[in-house]
């Protein structure tokens, strides 16, 4: 089980400095938000991807994957009524899947709530149908690159489309491609799911549909900076032999990004040592 840091936590810090700090704090890797690399991250070429990968690996880290996929460029949507918009979005996602593989990552996390909105005047079923169609295409590309594309359940305050692991699992099963799976974000799960996160893990990890975990408190701060207890979560992951990545992804940085990253690293090191 690897612990990665979501790199946007470190703000405008250069990738070289991000890696040095994350390595010094004891992280195993970076989960990269593509918009932190370039305004048009889908246009990063193979040479630049090789350079970035070299920077990360020179510090002993690895790129574990990508998340926050559709922040840039603007105007993307999986569910827009305009087929041209959906096609452009698929072109961007296709390139990001290739970028993930070039960087050495193994998983892409598809959250992007604004880009899966239900259009005005349309039904939930229509938007879901477009989502399924899009993800089927993305899964085929992911399979060709040897990576896994994960549909992220998000809280109802962020999106009306796919809020629970059960809803995401229905989509994954409908697509029926092993390259498409789902994941657990502790903050979203804590706010939305009926079960506590350890029970959610017990219920879903054995299905093989869970490929990734992000750790954060329902208050949107780092693990250990809120009421959620992460020792039972890590115990559940260990109980089921989870060998994937656990990515630290706070949204409210206290006292700041580097401070939140440092707090989470120390807190999770204690949790893991207690379970060893």
Secondary structure, DSSP 8 states (H G I E B T S, - for coil): -EEEEEGGGGTT--HHHHHHHHHHHT-SEEEEEGGGT-TTGGG--HHHHHHHHHHHHHTT-EEEEEESTTSSSSS--SS-S-HHHHHHHHHHHHHHHHHHHHHT--EEEE--GGGG---TT--HHHHHHHHHHHHHHHHHHHHHHT-EEEEE---TTT-SS--SHHHHHHHHHHHT-TTEEEEEEHHHHHHH-SS-HHHHHHHHGGGT-EEEEEE--TTSS-TTSSS--SHHHHHHHHHTT--SEEEE--SS-SS-HHHHHHHHHHHHHHHHHHH-
